[in-house]
Amino acid sequence: MSTVYRPRRTCLSVPGSSQKMIDKAKRLPADQVFLDLEDAVAGEAKATARSRVAAALSTPGWGEQVLGVRVNGWDTPWTHADIIEVVGAVGAAEARLDVVVLPKVGSATEVYALDLLLTQLETLHGLPVGRIGIDAQIENAEGLTNIDAIAAAPRVQALVLGPADLMASLNMRTLVVGEQPEGYVEGDAYHHVLMKILVAARTHGVAAVDGPYLKVRDTEAFRRVAARSAALGYDGKWVLHPDQIAAGNEIFSPRQADYDHAELILEAYEWHTSTAGGARGAVMLGDEMIDEASRKMALVIAAKGRAAGMRRGSERFEPPR
């Protein structure tokens, strides 16, 4: 995991064709906002939306959230123009672009191609080379097969599940994104996909982000589906509607008791491994034995809690006298 953790509990997709939605997104508490030029924009509106998104990056009001743009995939005629206009706007004004979301990634070569184009544009416009990251969206069987190489490719900051296209790629018998296919009565039909993306993300130190739940007004169903990937260890989930943000931020934050206990473990272990604490590597904390593995687990929870702005409870570690 990266030493600097940027929360991505909720990643809000905003249609690049809607100025009203772009303006509203600035006031919403999503950890990441990306302006969408792909599926949310009709073919006839691509050029207009591209210019609107480029201008939006240089308008004031964006907060500390991760700010991105989802371009069209390399299998379309729009990718090249998307990237040139959006990055050009960042270079020509006081604008910010943290990540480019690349959809339908089938192989690492697609990421390398985007990396090369970004490097040329950053150099041309006097931007720091390599600053703009890439979120690689896994949406087909090929991408899932090549997931490890994709995760290791330049600039990749997150792997994102694209559930609808992936379900179509696998010929899964359902039209409801995120729900179990009819007839699949035991286990979770998505578990292998979720774990394969998660393992590749953790191997290469990038974020793992679950895809959207399309029934945007069914918050309880969103909570149920989001809890599945949160339990596995995902960093967050795409959201399509403001009503999903509060639930997503809660679900992908540590529980308060877990966060408090993680901080307690870190305090206790730091003292016990010091000279003053006896330089011991395995000790008891109450009725629980903690060691180096405990510290690593606690670091993950503590980092997510701190990034989410959580506050400690009253309990603190007191060295024995």
N, C-alpha and C positions, 0 to 999 in steps of 0.2 A: 504494500500500500504506500502511496505517496506520503511524504512527511508533511506536506501541506494539503490538508483535506478541505476541499470546497464542497459544501453540501449540494446534493442534487436530489433531495427528497421528492420534489415535484418539479417537473420539466414541462412548462406550459407551451403548447403549440398554438401559434397565433397566425391566422390566415394573412398572408402578405398582401392580399387584395383589399383588406378592410382597414381603412385608416382609423375608424372608430374603435375597433378591437385592439389595434396597435397602441393607441393612446390609453385605453383602459388597462392594458397589460402593465404599464409602468407603475400603476398603483396597487398591483396585486402582489401578495407575499410568496410567490413561487420562487424557489431557489434558482431555477434556470428559466429563461424565456427564449424561445427561438421563433423567428419570423419565417413562416413556411412559404416557399415558392413551389413546392412539389404538389402533393395530392390535394391540398386545400385550395389550389388555384387552377382554374380551367385553362386549357391550352390557349384560347384566344386572349386571355387576360395576363399571360405570363410576362410580357414585356412591360406592361403598365405596373404590375405588382413588383417587378424587379426594381424599377425606378423608385417606387414608393418605399420599399424596404431599404434601399441604399440611402434615401433621404432620412428615414426614421433613425438610422444608426447615429446620425450626427445631430439629432434634436435633443434638447436637454430633458432631464426627468428620469433617466434610467438610474436605478440604484446599484446595489452591490451584487445583484444576481449575475449568474453566468449568462452572457448575452450571445446569442447565436443566430445563424440563418441556415435553414434547410434548403439546399439547392436541389435541382433536379439531378437524377442519376445519369451516369455516363452512357446509358442506353437511349438517351433522349437527345434532341438537337439543341437543348437549352443550357446544358451544364457550363460550357465554356463562357458564354455570355453572362450567366449568373455570377460566376466567380469574379470575372474581370470587372463588372460594374460594382459589385458589392465591395470588393477589396479596394477598388479605385476610390470609392466614396470615403472609405476609412483613411486612405492616404491623403485625400484632398481636404479634409476637414478635421475638426476636433471630434472624431468619432471613435467608437469602440466596437470591436468584434472579437469575442473570445474564442468561439468555435464555429466551424462549418460542419453541419450535419450532412453526411453523405449517405443517401438512401440506397437500398438494394445492393449492398456490397457483396460481390460474389467471390472476389479474390483479393489478395494483398496488392496486386498490380494496380487496382483501381485507387487504392489509397496512395501508392507511390506516385501515380499520375497527378493526383490532387496536390500532394506535397510538392512536386516539382513546379506546378503552376503557381501555387501559393508563394514559393520561394522566389520565383521570378517577379511576381507582382510586389511582394514585400521589398525586394531590392529596388525595383523601379520607383516605388512610391516612398522610399526612405523609411520603411517600417522595420522594427526589429525582426530579423529573420528567425522564423520558428515560433513566434509568439502565438499565432493563431493555431488553435488545436483542431482536431478532427474527432467528431463522434461518428463511429461507423455503425450503421444500422444493418442488422442481420435479418434478412427478409426472405431467404430462399434456401433450399437444400444445399446448394453449392456454397453459400456463405457459411452455413453451419459446419460443413465439412472442412472448410479452410479457416475456421475460426482462430486457431492458434497463430497462424501466419498473419492474419488480419490484426490481431491484438498486438503483435510485435512490430507492426509497420510504423513508419515515422508519424509523429504528431498525434497519434491516437490517444485520446483522453478518456473515452468511454465506449463501451459496447452496448448497443441498444437493441432490444428485441422488437422487431416489427411483426406483430402477431398475425394480422390479417393476411398479408402477402405470404408469410411463411406457411400459414394454414392452407392457403391455396396451392402453394408449391408442393406441399406434402399430400395434397388431395384429401385433407381431413374433412370428414362428413359433418360439417356444422356451418351455420351462417352467423353464429353469435360469438363474437370475438371474446375470448377469455373464459367462456363457459365450457364445461366438459361436453364432448360430442355425445349425442344420443347413442346409447348402447355401450358406452365406456363406463362401467359401473364400479370398478375397483381401481383405487390409486388415482393418479393425476396424469392425464394425457400429455401435459406440458412439462412434466418434471425433467425428462431427459434434456429437452431443449434449454430450459432454464438453467440446469446445472452445467451443461456444456458451455454456455456463455459465461456463467459465473466463474467456473474453473479457469477458463482462458483469461478472463479479466483479472483475477487474483494472481495468476501466474506472472502476468506482465505489468501489474501495478496500476491498472486503469479501473475506472468506475464501471459498475454493471447496473444498467437501467432497464426496468421492465417497460413493456409497451403500454399503449392506452387501453382503457376500457370504454367501449363506444356507447353504452347506455348511460349517457352523461348525467341524467337526472336521477338515476338509481344509486344514491350514495351508499346505501347499505350493501348493495352488490359490489360496488367499487371497493368498499372496505374489506369485504370477504376475499376478493381476488387479490387486492394489494397485500393483504396479510400473508398470503401464500409466498410471494417472492420476498417480502420483508423477513419472514421467518428463515428463509434460506440464506439471507445475508446481502440481498441486493441493496444498492445505495438509494434507489428511488424509482419513480414511475412517471411516465408521461401522463399529463392531464390535458383534457380537451375543453374543460369548462371550469369557471371560477369556483363552482360549488364543490369540486373535487380537491381543491388545494388544501383547505384546512384539514380534511381527512388524511390526505397524503402526507402532509407535514407531520401529523401526529403519528401515523402508522410507521413511518420510516425514521422517526426519532427513537432513541432508546427510551424504554420505560423509566420513570423517575427512580424507582427502586434499583433498577439495574445500573443506571448512571451513577447514583450515589455509591453503590457497592463497588463499581469499577474504580472510582476515584479513591475509595478507601483501600482497595487492594494495592493500587499504585503507591499510595503513601506508606502503607505498611511494608511493602516489599522493598521500597527504597531504603527505609530505615534498617530493616533486618539484614540487608546485604551490605550495609555500610560497616565500617570498623566499629563505630559506636554500638551498632546493633548486633555485633558478633560475626559479621560477614558470613551469614548463613544463606544458603540457596533454597532451602525448603523449610518453611515454618508454619506454625498454626496461626490462623486468624479466626478467633472464636473456635468453632468446631470444624473449620474448613482448613485443609492444607493448601498453601499457595506456593508456587514455584515460578520458574521462568516462563513456563507455558501459560500460567495464570496471568502473568504480567502482560504477555502478548495479547491475550484475549481481552484483558481490561483496557489496553491501549486502544483497541478498535472501538469499544463502546464509549470510552472517554472522549476520543477524538470526534466521534459523531455527535455526542452530547454537547461538547464545547462549540463545535461548528454550528449547532442548532441554537446556541445561546442559552442552553439550560443552566440553571443555578443549582448548586449543591444544597442538599438537606443539612440538617444540623450536625450529623455525626461526623466526627473527624478522628483520625488515628492518634492515639496517645501512647507514646513509647512507655513500656513498663518501667517501674522504678525499682 
